[in-house]
Amino acid sequence: MPSHRKPRTRIRTAAPAVGITTAALASVSLLAQSAGAAPGRPKPTVDEVQRKVDDLYRQAGTATESYNRAKEATDDQREKVDGLLDEVARGTARLNDTRRVLGAYAAEQYRTGGMASTVTLMLADDPQAFFDRNHLMKQLTGREEQALRDFETERAGIAKKRADATRGLERLTASQEALRAGKQDVQTKLAAARTLLSTLTAQEKARLAALEDKKREEARKKAAELAARQEAARKAAAAEAAKAAEAAKKPPTTPSTGTPSASTKAAKALAFAREQIGKPYVWGATGPSSYDCSGLTQAAWKAAGVDLPRTTWDQVKTGTRVATAELRPGDLVFFYDDISHVGMYIGNGMMIHAPKPGAYVREESIYYMPIYGSVRPA
């Protein structure tokens, strides 16, 4: 029988606002004034500008993770709502089929002289009232009675699904609002950083670049120290294993660095991360042409068959916590007290990460930023 299902319109997320609020513009303006030659206020030094810009980028990173979490919640809620609406549409089609069957029974009953009230009640808005009248129930055959019961069950189920869909739409609207607010927050922080940098002279920008180079060099030295300690620990463990093997008259074995399956997965994740080097950082991006920090680590481990959560705050809860001195290639290293950044350890105190807006996926010392902690996903 042809279905009379009406086409359903999919719920779509409204495009987030891209402008900067009046309050945000005001804050950016104040930053520009403080960085420039504002009357009665000394111009900040390049060191102060660097600290402020770094802080703004860190705040933008935190806001990006908030945005990522809101986007994930919005996508999940939209999928649930779409599923519920699909179920309602399918249930309505089945209900219409059952209604047509009941109509056929009613017509047959009318032709054979059945009670007119029975015909009316079979198609009434409240078929349950029919069951409350035992003398009318006797007018139905078993087949007709079952059809009517099925009709009522189907209608009750559809009513519940519609109510669930309504509540789901309300939650979806709330998620969309959080998504818009998250995007606005990121844009405000990045606009403030760009405005502050734009006030620097060419000489000051050169000084800022020199400070960045010095910071990286100091971080590389710490990475080299970590690599030396790890190598010393590896040699000590190998020597200990050789001694134990000699005492037991067995061939020495190399200390294990993890199960074969785990090391293979880490190697696949690292290979994927290396292939992304040079691609731009874009906040909220998960590839394949651009990434943010947690988007890169999620995609890399997914290539190895391991599903990680979307945000740094959830990724840090996945896997086994490890000390910095015990890091192995493939481990995830998290940064800052608010856990707003993550990179993938590649050995020798270095990592691959998507740093910040305007930068590209690259190798960096894990000491470039303050370390929060590390986890081993597999």
C-alpha positions, 0 to 999 in steps of 0.5 A, a space after each residue: 500500500 502506498 505510504 503517506 509519509 510526509 517528507 521530513 526536514 533535517 535539523 541544521 545548525 545555524 551558522 555561528 556568528 563570526 563577528 566580534 561583540 562590542 565588548 570584545 572590540 572594546 577589549 581589543 581596542 584597550 589592548 592596542 592602546 596599551 601596546 601603543 603609545 597611549 597617553 600617560 601609559 608606557 609602552 610595554 616591552 617586547 618581553 611583556 608583549 611576548 608574555 601577553 601574546 603567549 597567554 592570549 594564544 593559550 586562552 584561545 587554546 582553552 577556548 578551542 577545546 571548549 568549542 570542540 566539546 560543544 561541537 561534539 555535543 551538538 553533533 551527537 545531539 543532532 544525530 539523536 534528534 534525526 534518529 528520533 524523527 526518523 523513528 517517528 516518520 516510520 511509526 507514522 507510516 505503520 500507524 497509517 497502514 494499521 488505520 487503513 486495515 481498521 477502516 477495512 474492518 469497519 467497512 466490512 462490519 457495516 456491510 454485515 450489519 454491525 453496530 454503527 458505534 463500533 465503526 465510529 469507535 474503531 476510528 476514534 481518537 481514543 481507541 482505549 475507550 473501545 476496550 472499556 465497553 465490554 459489550 462492544 468488544 464482543 462485536 469484534 473478531 480476534 483478528 480485528 481486536 488484535 489490529 485495534 490493539 496494535 493500533 493503540 500500541 503504535 500510537 502510544 509509541 509514536 507519542 513518546 517518540 515525538 515527546 523525546 524528539 521535542 526534548 532533544 530539539 531543546 537540548 540541541 538548541 542549547 548545544 548550538 548556543 554553546 557552540 556559537 559562544 565557544 566560537 566567539 570566545 576563540 575569535 575574540 582571543 585571537 583578534 586580541 593577539 593579532 591586534 597586539 602584534 600589529 602594534 610592534 615595529 619591525 625592530 620589535 618583531 625581530 626582537 620577538 623572533 629572537 626571544 622565540 628562538 631563545 625559548 626554543 633553544 632552551 627547550 631543545 637543551 632540556 629535550 637533549 638532557 631527557 634523551 640522555 637520561 632515557 638512553 642511560 636508563 636503557 643501557 642500564 636496563 640492558 646491562 642488568 638483563 645481560 647480567 641476569 642472563 649470564 647468571 642463568 646461562 641464558 641468552 640476554 634479552 633486550 628489555 621490553 618497551 611494550 607489547 608488540 601490538 602496542 608498539 605497532 599501533 604507536 608506530 602507525 600513529 607516529 607515521 601518520 603524525 609525521 605525514 601531517 608535518 607542514 599542514 596548518 593549525 586551524 582551530 576546531 579542525 580534525 584534518 585532513 588538510 589542517 588540524 588543531 592540537 587534539 584533532 591531530 592526536 585523535 586522527 593519528 591514533 585513529 589511523 592506528 585503530 585506536 579511537 580517542 575522544 575529541 578534546 584534550 580534557 578527555 584524551 588525558 583520561 584515556 590510557 595509562 598515565 606515564 612519567 616524563 622520564 618513561 615516555 615512549 614514542 606515541 605517548 601523548 604529552 599534555 600542557 598547562 594547568 588547564 590541559 589545553 594543549 597536547 602533542 605526540 612524543 616521538 623520542 629524544 625529548 621531542 614531539 609532533 604537535 599542531 602549535 597555534 594559529 598561524 603556525 604549522 604542524 611541526 616537531 618541537 621540544 616537549 619543554 617548549 611549554 609547561 608539561 601537565 602530564 602524559 598518557 599512553 593510549 595503547 
